[in-house]
């Protein structure tokens, strides 16, 4: 009986591992995989772990618009791709921490933007600092 229990437990652990590996390999991130809470001392390391050498530029409170214009909707869509849904924060004040990405390369300045609600990471993106610049996940 003990042998059967061990075998069943091994099968369950193996199945769970395979599901986790497949989900990770797909590149899709869900909101539940995003860090729940980040302290001030964890903001820069959060970006460093993703390969970005950053310098903090600003830390301010901003209000998520009640209605998104085209640019903000594009921003929200990019965040949603990486598991963050800022639509539910419409009209709410959140913390916006902006970093200069020093190792992105290219001719344009690139910023990493982290949005937090009471310490909970609700958005993370790289933004090229020019009118027609890119917006993409900070992964």
N, C-alpha and C positions, 0 to 999 in steps of 0.2 A: 504494500500500500504506500509506503514511504517512497519507494522507487517511482511509482506512478505519479505521485504528487510532485516529485522533483522534475520529472519529465514534463508534466503539464506546466509547471512554473517556468522551465527553460523555454518551452514553446511560446508561452505568453510573453516573456521578456524578449525573445527573438523577434516575434511579430511586432511588438511595440518599437523595437529598435529599427526594424525595416521601415515602418511607417514614418518614424522620425527622420531617418536618413533620406527617404524619398521626398518628404516635405522640404527638408533643407536643400536637397539637390535641385529642387524645382526653382529655387531662387525666390519664391514667394514668401513673404513674411506676413504674419498675421499680427493684429494688434496685441494679442496675448503674448507674443514673443518679444514685443517692444519692452524696454525697461520700464517697470512700473513707476519708480521714483528715482530721480537723480538729484544728488546734493550738488551744491556749487562746485565742490572739489571733483565731481565726477563728469562734469560737462565736457571739459577738454579731453580727458581720457576716452570718453565715449566716441569722439571723433578720431582720436589717435589710433584707437583699436581698428578703425575702418581705413587706416592708412593715411589720414590727413594730418599734416603738420599745420597747426593753426595758432592764430594770435587773436585774443579777444578784442573786439572793436566796441561793442556796446551791449548794454543790458537794460532793457526798458519794458514798461508795461504798454501793451497795445490792445486795441479792441478788434476782435475778428468781426468783419462787416456782417450786417444782417443779411445783405443781399450781395452776392459775388458778381463782380464784373468779369469780363472774359479772362483777364490776366489772373485774377484771384481764383477763378474756377479752374484754370489750368494748373495753378499751384495746388489747389485742393485735390485735383485728379492725380497729380504726381504723388502727393502724400498718401492718397488712398491706395495706390499701387504698392506702396511699401508698408501697408498695414495701419496707417493713421487716418482717422476720419474727423477732420476738423469741422465738418458741416454741423455736427452737434454742439459746436462751440460758438455758433453764429451769435453775435451781439455780446459775447462775453469778453471780459478783459483777461488777457493771458500775458505771461512773461515771454519776451522775445530776446534771445541771446544771439548776437551776431559775431561771427569769427571771420577773419581773413584766412583763406586757405593758401598757405605759402608754397606748397609743393604740387599745385594742380598742373602747372605748365601752361603754355599758350601765351597769347598777347594780352588777354583780358584778365581783369581782377575777378576772382571767384570767391564768393562768400558761402559759409556754412551757416544756416539758420536753424536754431532749435527753438521750438515753441513748447512752453510748459504751463500746465495748469496745476497750481499748488504743488509743484515739484514733479508732477507726472508728465513724462514726455508725451506730447500729443502731435508733434510734427518734427521732421528732420529733413532738410533739403540742401542741395548745392544750387547756388544761383549765380549765373554769370552776370557781372555788374555792367551791363550795357542794354540799351533799349530793346534789341532783338535777341538778347542773351537766353541761354538755356535755363531750365529749371529741371532738376532731376534728384532722385533720392540720394541721400548722403551715405549710402552703403558702400 
